[in-house]
Structure formats: C-alpha cells, structure tokens
Amino acid sequence: MLRSIGYIGFIAIALSSSAIAGPWLREEGKGFLSLSSEFHISTDVESGIYAEYGISPNVTICAKIDMDMGPLGIGDQEALAFVRLPIGPRDKRWIAAYDLGLGYHRGDGVNDTVAHLGFSVGRGLSWWGKNGWLVFDASTEQPFGNSNALYKIDSTIGLSFHDHWKGMFQVFLAASEDDTDITLAPSIIWSPKKAKSSYQFGLEFEEGRVSARLSLWRDF
C-alpha cells in the first residue's frame, strides 16, 4: 500500500508538468496550461493550447484547441471541452479515469460537432532506481453530422532521469473510416530549478514524415 501511494505521489509531481495527465486528476484549485507547436519539413505548423483545472478532488475540467497553419493560411481546426472523473479508488497501483465532453471540428470541407468519450489507465514504475510512469488512453469522437467517427489509442511511457530531466516515448494510433495513422513520438522534458514551467523537446514520426515538437508547460 505504501509503495503504491509513493508511486502515485511521484506521478502526481511528474505529471503536474505534463500535458499527458492520464488518469491523474488535478488538485482542487490547481491548473495547468500547455502551449505547443509542431514544425514540419513541408513548412506546415500545427499549434495547440491545452488546459486543465481541478474544481474538486474528483472533478477536473479540460479544454484544448488545435490548429494547422500552412502557406495557404489556416487549415484544419479542432476545439474540445471535457470533464475528467475518477474510476475506483485512487490508492491502488493501477488507477483509472474517464472523460466526457463536446467538441467541434472544421476541415476537409466538413464542419461538425462531436461527442467525446475517453478512458485512461496508468501506474507508476521503478527501473534501475529511477521512477517512471505508464499510461494508456483510449477515446472516441462521435460526430452529430456527416463526418466520420474518430478512434484513438495513445500509449505513454516515461522515466525521470534527474530532478530536472525526464524522458518520454509515446505511440499515437488514430483511426477513422477513411484512414489509420500511427505516430511515434520520443521527447525529453526539462524542468528548471524553482520554476513552474517545463519545456518539452521532441520529434514525431508519422508515415515517413518527421516533425519537431516544442512545448511550454505551466502550472498555476
């Protein structure tokens, strides 16, 4: 029991500066903001804003906005707001949570409102005297209009090398009626001493295309 609680405590600290919150909810009155950009060789840029806020020990509200920008201007856009709620006890080795929300997609000539449902499970790890974490996220976005439903499975494994440096490897799987994409995303996270902000530097590999990812994470 004490070992499980210790793992949970580490994860809460590690993910307090992470856009991958998984099943760990925010503390009441605590929030998080992420600003990120992905730069492609094709000169396209994908920018995103993600925010979380704990309104009670068992309720975290979340919102995100993603936008593609290229030589011809703004491309696909996505906005999503949802609430994260716990599943089961929070003092076990594996913990879980689910998300419920609404979103809006614009792109490829289709504008549509979607219903969002997500499920997340995660746990702490210990390797070679270092602490880490493992998270699996599954979600679906079901449209109210004529666009295709989207299904996602994201896997994240991370390791704390040092008080100020962490490494993370993620696999993103997204599938719809028309397409299936797999993205591999290694990254490092730097948390300066006595700072509330962290910085993510990473790469993403998707169908032969490579992009660089830069993110600023801020607790508030």
ZAKE-618455 format. One line per 10 residues: number of its first residue (from 1); their letters; for each residue y, x, z of C-alpha. Coordinates in Angstrom, 2 decimals, m for minus. Layout:
# ZAKE-618455
NUM = a = Y X Z; ...
//
This chain:
# ZAKE-618455
1 = mlrsigyigf = 0.00 0.00 0.00; 2.49 2.72 0.98; 1.67 4.68 m2.17; 2.30 1.59 m4.32; 5.62 0.95 m2.59; 6.57 4.58 m3.18; 5.82 4.26 m6.87; 7.88 1.07 m7.07; 10.78 2.79 m5.34; 10.69 5.66 m7.83
11 = iaialsssai = 10.55 3.29 m10.79; 13.48 1.29 m9.46; 15.52 4.50 m9.31; 14.31 5.85 m12.65; 14.87 2.60 m14.49; 18.20 1.88 m12.85; 19.46 4.17 m15.60; 17.21 2.85 m18.33; 17.51 0.22 m20.99; 13.77 m0.30 m20.63
21 = agpwlreegk = 13.75 m2.26 m17.39; 10.31 m3.75 m17.93; 9.18 m5.96 m15.04; 11.55 m4.32 m12.51; 14.42 m6.68 m11.74; 17.95 m5.59 m10.82; 19.07 m5.71 m7.21; 21.29 m8.63 m6.29; 24.89 m7.82 m7.21; 23.86 m4.75 m9.25
31 = gflslssefh = 24.23 m4.39 m13.00; 23.55 m2.13 m15.94; 25.19 m1.57 m19.33; 23.85 0.31 m22.34; 25.75 1.32 m25.49; 23.61 2.80 m28.24; 23.75 3.87 m31.88; 21.08 4.92 m34.36; 22.12 7.10 m37.29; 20.02 7.08 m40.47
41 = istdvesgiy = 19.99 9.60 m43.28; 20.99 6.71 m45.57; 24.32 6.62 m43.63; 23.44 3.24 m42.12; 24.27 2.89 m38.43; 22.65 0.44 m36.03; 24.72 m0.24 m32.91; 23.70 m2.18 m29.82; 25.01 m3.41 m26.50; 22.62 m4.37 m23.71
51 = aeygispnvt = 23.49 m5.61 m20.20; 21.65 m6.77 m17.08; 22.86 m8.22 m13.80; 20.94 m9.27 m10.68; 22.16 m12.64 m9.50; 19.47 m12.87 m6.80; 16.45 m10.79 m5.71; 14.23 m12.81 m8.07; 16.59 m13.52 m10.97; 18.09 m11.03 m13.42
61 = icakidmdmg = 20.21 m12.21 m16.35; 20.26 m10.14 m19.54; 22.14 m10.10 m22.83; 22.11 m7.95 m25.95; 23.93 m7.70 m29.26; 22.66 m5.62 m32.20; 24.43 m4.98 m35.49; 23.71 m2.96 m38.66; 26.60 m1.28 m40.49; 26.42 0.46 m43.84
71 = plgigdqeal = 28.60 1.48 m46.80; 28.96 m2.19 m47.78; 30.01 m3.35 m44.31; 28.26 m5.31 m41.58; 24.63 m6.21 m42.24; 22.08 m7.92 m40.00; 23.30 m9.20 m36.64; 21.46 m10.40 m33.56; 22.59 m11.82 m30.22; 20.27 m12.78 m27.37
81 = afvrlpigpr = 20.74 m14.01 m23.79; 17.82 m14.49 m21.39; 16.78 m14.61 m17.77; 14.07 m12.37 m16.25; 11.87 m13.79 m13.48; 9.06 m12.14 m11.47; 5.36 m12.97 m11.64; 3.35 m12.46 m8.46; 4.00 m10.04 m5.56; 6.30 m7.05 m6.05
91 = dkrwiaaydl = 4.47 m4.58 m3.77; 1.39 m4.05 m5.95; 0.59 m1.09 m8.20; 0.98 m3.26 m11.31; 3.85 m5.75 m11.35; 4.86 m8.32 m13.97; 7.79 m10.47 m15.08; 8.65 m12.92 m17.83; 11.78 m13.70 m19.86; 13.19 m16.97 m21.18
101 = glgyhrgdgv = 16.23 m17.19 m23.42; 18.04 m18.17 m26.60; 19.32 m16.04 m29.46; 20.99 m16.05 m32.85; 20.01 m14.07 m35.95; 22.05 m13.51 m39.07; 20.75 m11.54 m42.04; 18.95 m11.66 m45.39; 20.84 m14.82 m46.26; 19.48 m16.68 m43.20
111 = ndtvahlgfs = 21.35 m17.79 m40.09; 19.16 m19.18 m37.35; 18.94 m19.92 m33.64; 15.77 m18.72 m31.89; 13.93 m19.35 m28.63; 12.89 m16.16 m26.82; 9.82 m15.76 m24.62; 8.80 m12.40 m23.18; 6.23 m10.90 m20.82; 6.31 m7.45 m19.22
121 = vgrglswwgk = 3.91 m5.49 m17.03; 4.32 m1.98 m15.63; 3.34 0.51 m12.97; 4.22 3.93 m11.59; 2.26 7.07 m12.46; 1.79 10.52 m10.96; 0.97 13.56 m13.16; 0.86 17.21 m12.11; 3.05 16.46 m9.11; 5.59 14.60 m11.27
131 = ngwlvfdast = 6.35 10.87 m11.13; 6.32 8.68 m14.19; 6.02 5.11 m15.38; 4.12 2.96 m17.87; 5.40 m0.32 m19.29; 4.10 m2.86 m21.82; 6.45 m5.53 m23.18; 5.43 m8.44 m25.41; 7.82 m11.03 m26.80; 8.23 m13.66 m29.47
141 = eqpfgnsnal = 11.30 m15.23 m31.04; 10.62 m18.66 m32.49; 13.29 m20.00 m34.90; 14.61 m23.52 m34.88; 15.33 m23.31 m38.63; 13.57 m21.90 m41.67; 13.38 m18.20 m40.80; 10.13 m16.51 m39.80; 8.93 m16.12 m36.23; 9.06 m12.56 m34.88
151 = ykidstigls = 6.47 m10.98 m32.58; 6.98 m7.68 m30.74; 4.87 m5.38 m28.58; 6.60 m2.36 m27.06; 4.87 0.40 m25.09; 6.75 2.94 m22.97; 5.51 5.96 m21.04; 7.90 8.21 m19.14; 7.87 11.25 m16.89; 10.50 12.69 m14.56
161 = fhdhwkgmfq = 10.67 16.46 m15.18; 13.54 17.04 m12.77; 16.05 15.08 m10.71; 18.37 15.03 m13.73; 15.96 15.07 m16.69; 13.33 12.58 m17.83; 11.21 12.31 m20.95; 10.11 9.09 m22.60; 7.85 8.15 m25.51; 7.88 4.63 m26.95
171 = vflaaseddt = 5.94 2.75 m29.61; 7.55 m0.40 m31.05; 5.49 m2.88 m33.05; 7.30 m5.79 m34.75; 5.52 m8.34 m36.94; 6.57 m11.41 m38.90; 5.05 m13.43 m41.72; 6.54 m11.03 m44.29; 6.31 m7.61 m42.69; 4.94 m5.39 m39.94
181 = ditlapsiiw = 6.82 m2.34 m38.67; 5.71 0.42 m36.31; 8.30 2.77 m34.82; 7.64 5.93 m32.79; 10.50 6.96 m30.51; 10.46 10.14 m28.36; 13.57 10.81 m26.27; 15.00 12.66 m23.30; 17.33 11.23 m20.65; 19.94 13.33 m18.88
191 = spkkakssyq = 21.47 12.08 m15.62; 24.32 14.36 m14.49; 24.60 15.08 m10.78; 26.61 12.49 m8.80; 27.23 10.43 m11.96; 26.48 6.76 m12.51; 25.99 7.31 m16.23; 22.96 8.70 m18.07; 22.60 9.84 m21.66; 19.65 9.33 m23.97
201 = fglefeegrv = 18.98 11.61 m26.94; 16.09 10.71 m29.19; 14.53 10.28 m32.60; 12.93 7.25 m34.23; 10.28 7.44 m36.94; 9.72 4.26 m38.96; 7.83 4.12 m42.27; 8.87 7.64 m43.27; 12.50 7.12 m42.24; 13.93 9.24 m39.45
211 = sarlslwrdf = 16.98 8.30 m37.39; 18.76 9.87 m34.42; 19.49 7.75 m31.36; 22.30 8.29 m28.87; 22.79 6.02 m25.87; 25.08 5.81 m22.88; 23.65 4.02 m19.82; 25.88 2.96 m16.96; 25.12 1.32 m13.61; 27.70 m0.90 m11.97
//
